[in-house]
Amino acid sequence: MIKKILVPTDFSEQAENALRVAADLARRHNASINLLHMVDLPMQLVDAVSGQQSDLPEAIFFMKLAHQKFEAMMNAPYLDGITVEETAEFDGAFEGIMDYVDKYESDIIVMGSHGDSGLHEFFIGSNAEKVVRNSKVPVLIIKQKHELFKLDKFVYVCDFKEENHSAFKKAAAFAQDSDIKLHMLYVNTPSNFQTTHDIEEIMKEFMAKEPDITNYSLNIYNDNSIESGVLHFAEMIDAGIVGIGTHGRKGLSHFLNGSLSEGLVNHAKRPIITFRI
């Protein structure tokens, strides 16, 4: 159940896009939002602040500035009626986010990303790759502004191997909690071609282990690459969201260089949600 949503923010346009989606999720699930900003102090001040010398003029200035930005953000009409807590801390972005997942008992992280330049630039610049790799809870990545978050037609990309059951169960729980249909997708490519019969058998065997999951469809899509197959299938059914599993030990590289290429993340206009395998 989604009851607590963590939204890291740097007060950028991309972060506000994520907050808008988080607001829609909060209304849908009657959840609260924790807005988290990690105050970006010059490196020479970090040790001083962590040593409890938070009365430093520079530290006070940055903290006041953060709370001023919070105040302006909290007045946004799309947050009306939603319980929102604000937190500003002196810490590294990745470390702070991970700490607050546990402290706030977050059920999901919603983060913003750049547009066509995609997660390659975003992950490198903001440590979000570490968040995806280490997060125990799902991470929803928002690429564009959504006036209303269309949470329907959830495409979950899967190779239907045994190791993906844990991530799949989390995706299915998200779909069930959101009352949306799960469209399971296997992309068949020339480099790893299998017959339709063989793929269907693999799918049936995989799904037979989860008899309680019923609101889903099984889909096979043939394309030149997994990346293009996912993009084309999601476009074909007008999917609202695309889900993938990631290995904690490999992080983002599992789907950037493995079953899904970097191009999928960079070119996908739709929101992407990741689940820890």
C-alpha positions as CSV (number, residue, x, y, z in Angstrom):
1,M,0.0,0.0,0.0
2,I,1.3,3.5,-0.9
3,K,0.8,5.7,2.1
4,K,4.1,7.7,2.3
5,I,5.7,9.2,-0.8
6,L,9.2,10.6,-0.7
7,V,10.0,13.3,-3.3
8,P,13.6,14.6,-3.4
9,T,13.7,18.1,-4.8
10,D,16.3,20.6,-5.9
11,F,13.5,23.0,-6.7
12,S,14.0,22.6,-10.4
13,E,11.3,22.3,-13.1
14,Q,12.0,18.5,-13.3
15,A,11.6,18.2,-9.5
16,E,8.2,20.0,-9.7
17,N,7.1,17.7,-12.5
18,A,7.8,14.8,-10.1
19,L,5.9,16.6,-7.3
20,R,2.8,17.0,-9.5
21,V,2.8,13.3,-10.1
22,A,3.3,12.5,-6.4
23,A,0.3,14.7,-5.6
24,D,-1.8,12.7,-8.0
25,L,-0.6,9.5,-6.4
26,A,-1.2,10.9,-2.9
27,R,-4.8,11.7,-3.8
28,R,-5.4,8.3,-5.4
29,H,-4.0,6.4,-2.4
30,N,-4.8,8.8,0.3
31,A,-1.1,9.1,1.0
32,S,1.2,11.8,2.4
33,I,4.2,13.4,0.8
34,N,7.6,14.1,2.3
35,L,9.5,16.8,0.3
36,L,13.2,16.3,0.9
37,H,15.9,18.8,0.0
38,M,19.6,18.1,0.7
39,V,21.2,21.5,1.3
40,D,24.2,21.9,-1.1
41,L,26.9,23.4,1.0
42,P,30.5,24.0,-0.2
43,M,32.7,21.0,0.7
44,Q,34.8,22.9,3.2
45,L,31.6,23.6,5.3
46,V,30.3,20.0,5.3
47,D,32.5,18.7,8.0
48,A,31.8,21.8,10.2
49,V,28.1,21.4,9.8
50,S,28.2,17.7,10.5
51,G,30.2,18.6,13.6
52,Q,27.0,20.3,14.9
53,Q,28.3,23.8,14.1
54,S,25.0,24.6,12.3
55,D,25.2,28.2,13.5
56,L,27.7,29.0,10.7
57,P,26.4,32.0,8.7
58,E,26.7,30.1,5.5
59,A,24.7,27.2,6.8
60,I,22.0,29.5,8.2
61,F,21.7,31.2,4.8
62,F,21.4,28.1,2.8
63,M,18.8,26.6,5.2
64,K,16.7,29.8,5.2
65,L,16.8,29.9,1.4
66,A,15.6,26.3,1.2
67,H,12.7,27.0,3.5
68,Q,11.7,30.0,1.4
69,K,11.6,27.9,-1.6
70,F,9.6,25.3,0.3
71,E,7.1,27.9,1.3
72,A,6.5,29.0,-2.3
73,M,6.2,25.4,-3.5
74,M,3.7,24.5,-0.7
75,N,1.3,27.1,-2.0
76,A,0.9,25.3,-5.3
77,P,-2.8,24.6,-5.9
78,Y,-2.1,21.0,-6.9
79,L,-1.1,20.3,-3.3
80,D,-4.4,21.4,-1.8
81,G,-5.8,18.9,0.6
82,I,-2.6,16.8,0.7
83,T,-0.5,16.3,3.8
84,V,3.0,17.5,2.9
85,E,6.0,17.6,5.2
86,E,9.1,19.5,4.3
87,T,12.6,18.5,5.3
88,A,15.9,20.2,4.6
89,E,19.2,18.6,5.7
90,F,22.9,19.0,5.3
91,D,23.9,15.8,3.6
92,G,24.9,14.2,0.3
93,A,22.0,13.7,-2.0
94,F,22.2,10.0,-2.2
95,E,23.0,9.4,1.5
96,G,20.2,11.7,2.5
97,I,17.6,10.1,0.3
98,M,18.5,6.6,1.5
99,D,18.4,7.7,5.2
100,Y,14.9,9.2,4.7
101,V,13.5,6.2,3.0
102,D,14.0,4.4,6.3
103,K,13.3,7.3,8.6
104,Y,10.1,8.4,6.8
105,E,9.2,4.7,6.1
106,S,8.6,5.6,2.5
107,D,6.6,3.3,0.2
108,I,7.8,4.9,-3.0
109,I,10.3,7.5,-4.3
110,V,9.2,9.9,-7.0
111,M,12.0,11.7,-8.8
112,G,12.2,14.1,-11.8
113,S,14.4,13.7,-14.8
114,H,15.5,15.7,-17.8
115,G,13.6,15.2,-21.1
116,D,15.3,13.8,-24.2
117,S,18.7,13.9,-22.7
118,G,17.3,11.4,-20.3
119,L,18.5,9.6,-17.3
120,H,22.1,9.3,-18.5
121,E,22.7,12.9,-17.7
122,F,20.3,12.9,-14.8
123,F,21.8,9.9,-13.0
124,I,25.4,11.0,-13.4
125,G,24.6,14.5,-12.2
126,S,22.4,13.7,-9.2
127,N,23.4,10.3,-7.8
128,A,20.0,9.0,-8.7
129,E,21.6,5.9,-10.3
130,K,22.7,5.0,-6.7
131,V,19.1,5.6,-5.5
132,V,17.8,3.1,-8.1
133,R,20.5,0.6,-7.3
134,N,20.1,0.7,-3.6
135,S,16.4,1.6,-3.0
136,K,14.4,-1.1,-1.3
137,V,11.2,0.7,-2.5
138,P,10.1,1.4,-6.0
139,V,11.5,4.5,-7.8
140,L,9.2,6.3,-10.1
141,I,11.0,8.5,-12.6
142,I,9.1,11.4,-14.3
143,K,10.3,12.7,-17.6
144,Q,7.8,15.4,-18.4
145,K,5.1,17.6,-16.9
146,H,1.8,15.8,-16.3
147,E,-1.2,18.0,-15.7
148,L,-2.9,14.8,-14.7
149,F,-1.0,11.6,-14.2
150,K,-2.5,8.9,-16.3
151,L,-1.9,5.8,-14.3
152,D,-3.3,3.1,-16.5
153,K,-2.1,0.4,-18.9
154,F,1.0,-0.5,-16.9
155,V,3.6,-2.2,-19.2
156,Y,6.0,-4.4,-17.3
157,V,9.0,-5.6,-19.3
158,C,10.2,-9.1,-18.3
159,D,12.3,-12.0,-19.6
160,F,10.2,-14.4,-17.4
161,K,13.3,-15.9,-15.7
162,E,13.1,-17.2,-12.2
163,E,15.3,-14.4,-10.7
164,N,12.7,-11.8,-11.8
165,H,9.8,-13.1,-9.6
166,S,10.6,-10.8,-6.6
167,A,10.5,-7.7,-8.8
168,F,7.5,-8.9,-10.7
169,K,5.5,-9.5,-7.5
170,K,6.3,-5.9,-6.4
171,A,5.1,-4.6,-9.8
172,A,1.9,-6.7,-9.5
173,A,1.3,-5.3,-6.1
174,F,1.7,-1.8,-7.4
175,A,-0.7,-2.5,-10.2
176,Q,-3.3,-4.1,-7.9
177,D,-3.0,-1.2,-5.3
178,S,-3.4,1.3,-8.2
179,D,-6.4,-0.7,-9.6
180,I,-4.7,-0.9,-13.1
181,K,-4.2,-3.8,-15.5
182,L,-0.7,-5.2,-15.8
183,H,0.5,-5.8,-19.4
184,M,3.4,-8.2,-19.2
185,L,5.7,-7.8,-22.2
186,Y,8.3,-10.1,-23.7
187,V,10.3,-8.5,-26.6
188,N,11.5,-11.1,-29.1
189,T,14.5,-10.0,-31.0
190,P,16.6,-11.5,-33.9
191,S,19.6,-11.8,-31.7
192,N,17.7,-13.8,-29.1
193,F,14.9,-15.3,-31.2
194,Q,12.5,-17.8,-29.8
195,T,9.4,-19.2,-31.3
196,T,6.0,-17.9,-30.1
197,H,5.2,-21.4,-28.7
198,D,8.4,-21.5,-26.6
199,I,7.8,-18.0,-25.2
200,E,4.2,-18.7,-24.3
201,E,5.3,-21.8,-22.4
202,I,7.9,-19.8,-20.5
203,M,5.3,-17.2,-19.7
204,K,2.7,-19.7,-18.5
205,E,5.2,-21.4,-16.3
206,F,6.3,-18.1,-14.8
207,M,2.7,-16.9,-14.1
208,A,1.6,-20.3,-12.8
209,K,3.7,-19.6,-9.7
210,E,1.5,-16.5,-8.9
211,P,-2.1,-17.8,-9.1
212,D,-3.4,-14.9,-7.0
213,I,-2.4,-12.4,-9.7
214,T,-5.2,-12.3,-12.3
215,N,-5.6,-8.8,-13.8
216,Y,-2.9,-9.0,-16.5
217,S,-2.3,-9.8,-20.1
218,L,0.6,-11.6,-21.7
219,N,2.2,-9.9,-24.7
220,I,4.9,-10.9,-27.2
221,Y,6.3,-8.2,-29.4
222,N,8.8,-8.7,-32.2
223,D,11.3,-6.0,-32.9
224,N,14.9,-5.3,-33.8
225,S,15.9,-4.6,-30.2
226,I,14.3,-4.7,-26.7
227,E,14.5,-1.0,-26.5
228,S,12.6,-0.3,-29.7
229,G,10.1,-3.1,-28.8
230,V,9.3,-1.6,-25.5
231,L,8.9,1.9,-27.0
232,H,6.8,0.7,-29.9
233,F,4.5,-1.5,-27.7
234,A,4.0,1.2,-25.1
235,E,3.1,3.6,-27.9
236,M,0.8,1.1,-29.5
237,I,-1.4,0.6,-26.5
238,D,-0.8,4.2,-25.2
239,A,0.7,3.0,-21.9
240,G,0.6,5.3,-19.0
241,I,3.7,3.8,-17.3
242,V,6.5,1.3,-18.0
243,G,8.0,-0.9,-15.3
244,I,11.3,-2.7,-15.1
245,G,13.3,-4.7,-12.6
246,T,16.8,-3.8,-11.5
247,H,19.5,-5.7,-9.7
248,G,20.8,-4.1,-6.6
249,R,24.3,-5.4,-7.2
250,K,24.3,-4.1,-10.7
251,G,22.0,-1.1,-10.5
252,L,21.0,0.8,-13.5
253,S,23.6,-1.0,-15.7
254,H,21.4,-4.1,-15.5
255,F,19.0,-2.6,-17.9
256,L,21.2,0.0,-19.5
257,N,23.7,-2.5,-20.8
258,G,21.8,-5.7,-20.2
259,S,18.2,-6.6,-21.3
260,L,17.3,-3.0,-21.8
261,S,19.6,-0.4,-23.3
262,E,20.4,3.1,-22.3
263,G,18.3,4.3,-25.3
264,L,15.1,3.0,-23.7
265,V,15.6,5.3,-20.6
266,N,16.8,8.2,-22.7
267,H,14.0,8.1,-25.3
268,A,11.0,7.0,-23.3
269,K,8.6,9.8,-22.8
270,R,6.5,7.8,-20.4
271,P,7.1,7.5,-16.7
272,I,9.4,4.6,-15.7
273,I,9.1,2.8,-12.4
274,T,11.9,0.4,-11.2
275,F,11.5,-2.5,-8.8
276,R,14.4,-4.1,-6.9
277,I,15.1,-7.7,-7.9
